Amino acid sequence: MAYGYPYYYIYFKYATLAVIAASLPVIALVALKLIQKYTIGRCRSMVCLVGKTVLVTGSSSGLGFQTALVLASRGARVIITDKVDGANAKRKIIEKTHNTNIVTKYLDLASLDSVRKFAKDINETEERLDILINNAGVGALGDVYTKDGLHPTMQINHFGPFLLTHLLTDLLKKSAPSRIIFVSSAMAFLTNLTVDNLNYSKDQSKSYYHATCIYGNSKLCNVITANGFAEKLKDSGVTSNSLHPGLVNTNIYMKSARFLELETFTRVFRSLVLFFYGKTIEEGVQTIIHLALCNKVKEVTGKYFWDCRLFPSPPGTWNKKFTNAIWEKSEELVGLTAEEKLKKD
């Protein structure tokens, strides 16, 4: 007896409290999952793309492939670009959509020379370009610099697309109304970007923190670049926007883990967190498709989107002097000529 109550009552009371306490995290996780699933943005547009040409970088797999697949299903001529053979991706898209107007092109964003050759080919062989989707991206790639002297993460995620979009601008303007889309990330909010570390120097230590910063910096540069093109192409009929696709379960995490020696942790993260709370690839492309198709955003430019909705742009984009400096330094690092540099229309 304790305070007049039998011992089994006390035992039952505390056992019940323990069960409730243990259940709270589970309830919270279930609630989080439900909130995540019911707030995912979905593209509702029914727009047909017959007669339109779309170029998607990094489209042999992942988000790029799914984006190309959906746009091909709308009747678009889709140009699949990647540094790996896109024949298998092309075959799958044709099988699923019966759209045979699919083209594969080689593009290595880690090489400025490859970007220039690719852009020259597109400008010479394509009559129009209605939608340019800068999707290709990587995570951590270590400290081995490219032959252009650029950090590979920054070059593939930022410098390559920055140069490519400049070189295709005339074709986009010729095809107006047309759209430019940059696939960024929520990591654009977690950066240490400066003009001096835009291209990380070789003496930076190899650590998870620095790798995370470099990736975040490249994603912030995507937003800065999208906004820059929006301003410089204003009234040209070409819009330019950026987006966060969400926490999507793709192979980018494992590729980064190899360089950071975090493969075990990343496998657990992907198996548990991404499996239960990450988006599927089909869910991850919804905002990309929304910006490519939706009539509601056909005149929207210089904006950042999340789950098919407008979202506040990362703080690093608010300082005009800073973003201009990043733009000008990027022009220098990719070797833009005076004729290739954009002037505000």
BANU-458597 format. One line per 8 residues: number of its first residue (from 1); their letters; for each residue x, y, z of C-alpha. Coordinates in steps of 0.001 Angstrom, whole numbers, plus 524288, in hexadecimal, padded with zeros to 5 digits. Layout:
BEGIN
NUM = A = X/Y/Z | ...
//
This chain:
BEGIN
1 = MAYGYPYY = 80000/80000/80000 | 80453/80DFE/7FD22 | 7FBF2/8199C/80093 | 7F065/8107D/801E4 | 7F1B3/80A9C/7F432 | 7F55E/7FC70/7F143 | 802D2/7FA6E/7EB35 | 7FD42/7F58E/7DE51
9 = YIYFKYAT = 7F606/80275/7DCA5 | 802DB/809E9/7DDF1 | 80949/80081/7D479 | 7FE41/8020B/7CA9A | 7FE8F/810D7/7CBDE | 80D01/81221/7C8FC | 80CBA/807BD/7BE86 | 801F3/80F5F/7B7BE
17 = LAVIAASL = 809CD/81BF9/7B89A | 815AD/814F7/7B322 | 80DDC/80FC3/7A79B | 80860/81D44/7A4CE | 815DB/82368/7A59E | 81B7D/81918/79C94 | 8103B/81B0A/7930F | 811BC/829B6/791C9
25 = PVIALVAL = 81D91/8292D/7888F | 81688/81F2F/78024 | 80A51/82795/77FB8 | 81286/8336D/77C5B | 81965/82C1B/77151 | 80C7F/82742/76BCD | 806E3/83507/76C84 | 81303/83A56/765A3
33 = KLIQKYTI = 81197/83031/75AEB | 80340/8339C/758EC | 8063B/84234/75879 | 81143/83FCB/74ED7 | 808D5/8377D/745E5 | 7FD0D/84079/745EA | 804D5/84CEF/7438B | 80CD1/847F9/73808
41 = GRCRSMVC = 80ADF/850CC/72C67 | 8053E/84ABD/7202C | 804E2/8502B/71279 | 7F6C6/850CB/70E0D | 7F96A/856B5/700B9 | 7F3CA/84FCB/6F4D9 | 7FC13/85753/6EAFA | 8002D/8502A/6DE9A
49 = LVGKTVLV = 80E18/85224/6D995 | 80CBE/84D7B/6CB91 | 81576/85609/6C321 | 81DE9/85A2A/6CEB6 | 82C1D/85683/6D121 | 83118/853C2/6DECE | 83F1E/851D3/6E33D | 84184/84B1B/6F04B
57 = TGSSSGLG = 84F69/849DF/6F571 | 8530A/83DB1/6FD12 | 8474E/83695/6F79C | 84C05/82891/6F642 | 847F2/82584/70444 | 841A4/82ADB/710A4 | 839D6/8376B/71088 | 83EAF/83ADB/702F4
65 = FQTALVLA = 839D4/82E30/6FCFF | 82C8F/82F42/7038F | 82B5E/83D5C/6FF0D | 82EBC/83989/6F118 | 824FA/82E51/6F1CB | 819B8/836FF/6F636 | 81C8F/84193/6EC35 | 81DD1/8376F/6E16A
73 = SRGARVII = 81077/83238/6E56D | 80B21/83FE0/6E28C | 81019/83EDA/6D488 | 81C79/84712/6D58C | 828E7/844EE/6CDF5 | 8321C/8418C/6D933 | 840CC/842D1/6D8BF | 846F7/839A0/6E2AA
81 = TDKVDGAN = 85472/83E43/6E6BB | 85E63/8379F/6EF68 | 86C8D/83352/6F017 | 8680A/82531/6EFB9 | 8616D/81E57/6E464 | 85328/8224B/6E3D6 | 84EF1/81763/6DAA9 | 84896/80F81/6E583
89 = AKRKIIEK = 84141/81B75/6EA9C | 83C9F/81E88/6DCDA | 837D9/81096/6DAD7 | 83041/810BB/6E7AA | 829EA/81DCB/6E49C | 825AE/8195F/6D710 | 8204C/80C9F/6DC9F | 81862/813A5/6E706
97 = THNTNIVT = 81396/81F6A/6DF2C | 813F8/81AED/6D0DC | 81A41/82815/6CE24 | 825AA/82565/6C4FB | 82A01/83396/6C45E | 834AC/83155/6CE79 | 842D2/8355E/6CC44 | 84ED3/831C4/6D42F
105 = KYLDLASL = 85AAE/83AAA/6D52F | 86797/839CE/6DC68 | 86A2C/84498/6E647 | 8746F/844D9/6F0F6 | 871CD/85095/6F9A7 | 87EFF/84E6C/70020 | 8855B/8531C/6F383 | 8835E/860F2/6EE65
113 = DSVRKFAK = 88811/85C3A/6E125 | 87D7A/851BD/6E10B | 87332/85BEE/6E490 | 87782/8649F/6D956 | 8778F/85966/6CF8E | 86A2E/854F9/6D417 | 86457/862A8/6D358 | 86A00/86484/6C5BB
121 = DINETEER = 863C2/857C2/6C16E | 8567F/85B87/6C70D | 856D5/86902/6C0EB | 85A40/8633F/6B3AF | 850D9/857B8/6B393 | 844E1/85C12/6BB2B | 83B23/865B0/6B594 | 83597/86922/6C2D6
129 = LDILINNA = 83746/86721/6D178 | 82B1D/8698C/6D991 | 82F3E/8644F/6E6C8 | 83CF8/8630F/6EC59 | 83D7F/85B4C/6F904 | 84A88/85C07/7000A | 848B1/84FD4/7082D | 855E1/848EF/70857
137 = GVGALGDV = 85C8D/8498F/71576 | 865D8/8429A/71EA4 | 868DD/84281/72D20 | 87687/8418C/732C5 | 88124/83DD3/72902 | 88D5E/83F60/7311C | 89867/848E8/72E7D | 89C9F/844BC/720D7
145 = YTKDGLHP = 89B44/8509F/71818 | 89753/85065/709CF | 8A01F/853D4/6FE87 | 899AC/86135/6FEA6 | 89F02/8635E/70C62 | 8916A/86330/71254 | 88C14/85B86/71DCA | 88416/8506F/717B1
153 = TMQINHFG = 8781E/85248/7205D | 877B8/860BF/71D21 | 87A78/85E6B/70EC6 | 8701B/853FF/70C9B | 865C4/85A97/714FF | 86867/868D3/711B4 | 87312/86CB4/70821 | 86F14/862EF/6FD92
161 = PFLLTHLL = 8608E/86688/6FDA9 | 86426/874F9/6FEBF | 86C33/87429/6F23F | 86296/86B3E/6EB43 | 8570F/87437/6ED98 | 85EB5/87FF4/6E89D | 86226/878B5/6DC18 | 85406/87474/6D9AD
169 = TDLLKKSA = 84DBC/88181/6DCCC | 84C51/885E8/6CEAF | 84534/87953/6CB1B | 83C56/87ACD/6D6F8 | 8393C/888DE/6D328 | 8368B/884A7/6C52F | 82CE3/87A7C/6CA63 | 82620/883A8/6D40B
177 = PSRIIFVS = 81DE5/8823E/6DBCC | 82787/878BC/6E1DE | 82BCA/874A5/6EF5E | 8387F/87264/6F6D0 | 837F1/869FD/702FE | 842CD/867BD/70CED | 8416F/85C4A/71652 | 846FC/86174/7230C
185 = SAMAFLTN = 84565/85C53/73100 | 84189/8604F/73EB3 | 85029/85F96/74169 | 850BA/86CF5/73B01 | 84CB5/871FB/74865 | 858D4/86BF8/74EDE | 864CC/8720B/748A2 | 87142/879B3/74AE8
193 = LTVDNLNY = 87227/87F0C/73D15 | 87B16/88A82/73A34 | 88144/88F6C/72DBF | 88E54/88A4D/732A8 | 8899A/87C5B/73514 | 880A6/87B81/7293E | 88A98/871EA/723D9 | 88F7A/86B11/7301C
201 = SKDQSKSY = 89E47/86B00/730BA | 8A600/85E62/73166 | 8AAEC/86107/73F1D | 89D67/85F35/7450F | 89CA1/85380/74E37 | 894E7/84798/74A2C | 889D2/84706/753F4 | 87B35/84516/75482
209 = YHATCIYG = 8798B/8535E/75846 | 8811D/858A7/74C9E | 87AAC/84F17/74340 | 86D5C/85365/74832 | 870FA/861B8/7469B | 875E9/85FC6/738CC | 86965/858C9/734EC | 86112/8633B/73B70
217 = NSKLCNVI = 868FB/86DE7/734CE | 866BD/867B2/7277A | 8581D/866E1/729FE | 857B9/87515/72E6A | 85EC7/87895/721D5 | 853CA/871BC/71A5C | 849F0/87B1C/7204F | 852BD/886E6/71E1C
225 = TANGFAEK = 854AF/882AE/70FF7 | 8462C/88069/70D95 | 84317/88DD5/7130D | 84E07/893F1/70B0E | 848CB/88E67/6FE59 | 83B20/892C1/7022B | 83FE4/8A0B2/703A4 | 84861/8A0F9/6F78B
233 = LKDSGVTS = 83E18/89A78/6EEF2 | 832AC/8A275/6F3D1 | 82918/8A5EA/6E8ED | 82FB0/89C22/6DFBF | 82523/891DF/6E182 | 82E8A/888F0/6E8E8 | 82B98/8860A/6F728 | 83553/8808F/700ED
241 = NSLHPGLV = 83221/87A3F/70E00 | 83811/870E4/717ED | 832B1/8669B/72110 | 83503/85D10/72C1F | 83035/84F72/72800 | 82FA3/84A57/735F4 | 836F2/83FB0/73D3C | 836BA/835C0/73244
249 = NTNIYMKS = 83B7A/827BC/7336B | 845D7/8275A/7289E | 853B3/82226/72703 | 859FF/82F7F/72912 | 85B9E/82C82/73792 | 86369/82000/7359E | 86C36/82650/72B86 | 86F97/83102/73537
257 = ARFLELET = 8717C/82752/74053 | 87CC9/820AB/73966 | 884C0/82D2F/73985 | 88143/83075/7478E | 88361/82289/74C77 | 87599/82263/75206 | 87015/816F6/74A61 | 86ACA/80F92/75627
265 = FTRVFRSL = 86421/81B8D/75BC8 | 85EA7/81F3E/74E7F | 85928/8119D/74C45 | 85202/8126E/75945 | 84D60/8204A/75621 | 84862/81C3A/748DF | 84247/80F9E/74DC2 | 83B10/815E3/75905
273 = VLFFYGKT = 83977/82495/757A7 | 83871/82576/748E0 | 8305A/81927/7477C | 82643/81D9B/75152 | 826DF/82C68/7502C | 82D6B/82F7C/7434F | 8260C/831B8/736BD | 82579/827D8/72BDF
281 = IEEGVQTI = 82B63/82C24/71F05 | 81DA8/82DC6/7197C | 81A6F/83709/724AD | 82781/83DFB/72386 | 82560/84261/71571 | 8182D/848B6/717E9 | 81D6D/85681/719F5 | 82657/8553B/70E1C
289 = IHLALCNK = 81AC4/8512B/705C6 | 8127C/85C01/70BA8 | 81C57/86656/7076D | 81DBA/86023/6F9FE | 80F3B/85EE7/6F713 | 8060F/866D2/6FF5F | 7FF46/87260/6F8FA | 7FE87/87920/7062F
297 = VKEVTGKY = 80D4C/87B38/70633 | 80F45/87E44/6F7D7 | 81260/88C7B/6FAF8 | 81871/88A3A/70866 | 82726/88C4F/70895 | 831FD/88DC4/71287 | 82AE6/885D2/71CE8 | 82E0F/87A2E/72593
305 = FWDCRLFP = 8246F/86ED4/726CE | 82245/863C6/73072 | 8177B/85997/72EE7 | 811D0/860DE/72335 | 81034/86D26/72B5D | 817A4/879DA/72C5A | 8214D/8795C/7379A | 829F8/883F0/73D97
313 = SPPGTWNK = 836FC/8849B/73690 | 84352/88136/73E67 | 84929/88CDF/745D6 | 85554/88C4D/73D54 | 84D4C/89151/731EA | 84872/89D9E/738A3 | 854EA/8A5BC/73784 | 8559F/8AB30/729B9
321 = KFTNAIWE = 863CB/8AF44/72AE8 | 86780/8A182/72F61 | 85FE7/89A7C/724AB | 865A0/8A36B/71A3D | 8733B/8A04F/71F4B | 87081/891A3/71EB6 | 86B4A/89317/710DC | 8771E/89AC6/70C3C
329 = KSEELVGL = 880B4/8915C/71294 | 87985/8860B/70C3A | 87AB0/88CB9/6FEFF | 88950/88DA1/7013E | 88B17/87F8C/705C6 | 883AD/87996/6FA3D | 88AAE/88268/6F082 | 87F29/88999/6EA88
337 = TAEEKLKK = 88306/892C0/6DF9B | 87DE8/8A0A7/6DEBD | 87468/89C45/6D417 | 86F56/890F1/6DC50 | 86C82/8990D/6E867 | 85E6B/89CF4/6E9F8 | 859E6/8AAD3/6EAC8 | 84CCC/8AE01/6F0CF
345 = D = 8427E/8AE6A/6E5FC
//
